[in-house]
Amino acid sequence: MTQKVEVTQNERVLGGAAHASVILGLFTNFVGGIVVAGLIWLSQREKSRWVAFQSLQAVVYQLIGLGLGIVAFGCWFLFYMASLIPLIAQADRYQDAPPPIFWVGLGSICIPFLMMGLWMLYGLYGAIRAYSGADFRYIVIGDWLARRRGGS
């Protein structure tokens, strides 16, 4: 999966920073991390093949995370809204307490948050591996990008 390669300290910092930028997603709705990783890729694509590959992976990984986050929160929202239907349709029946499905719908918000948390942790794992000089590749994404770039 990963192997040690000879890279400079500066390359390791930039590669690690590209992956670690996934944390900016907590504060910028995922966009900040994509922008930072993209800027690292733009500035290093002609200078360091290794940094360019690490930062390109980070961009693609975070774009996929953004898409999955939108889908996950969209599904939660639809499920939550559907859980309100019995409450609206039979308001007199649920004057004292909402139906159990309401609580399931409300509690299911944990699923997209957990999914995004795990996504960020894997990005941070990539940052640690890249900072240590490993030729880190995300599962599926890394090999796909390597093939598209001609086996880097």
Secondary structure by P-SEA (a helix, b strand, c coil): ccccccccaaaaaaaaaaaacccccccccaaaaaaaaaaaaaacccccaaaaaaaaaaaaaaaaaaaaaaaaaaaaaaaaaaaacccccccccccccccaaaaaaaacaaaaaaaaaaaaaaaaaaaaaaaaccccccaaaaaaaaaaaccc
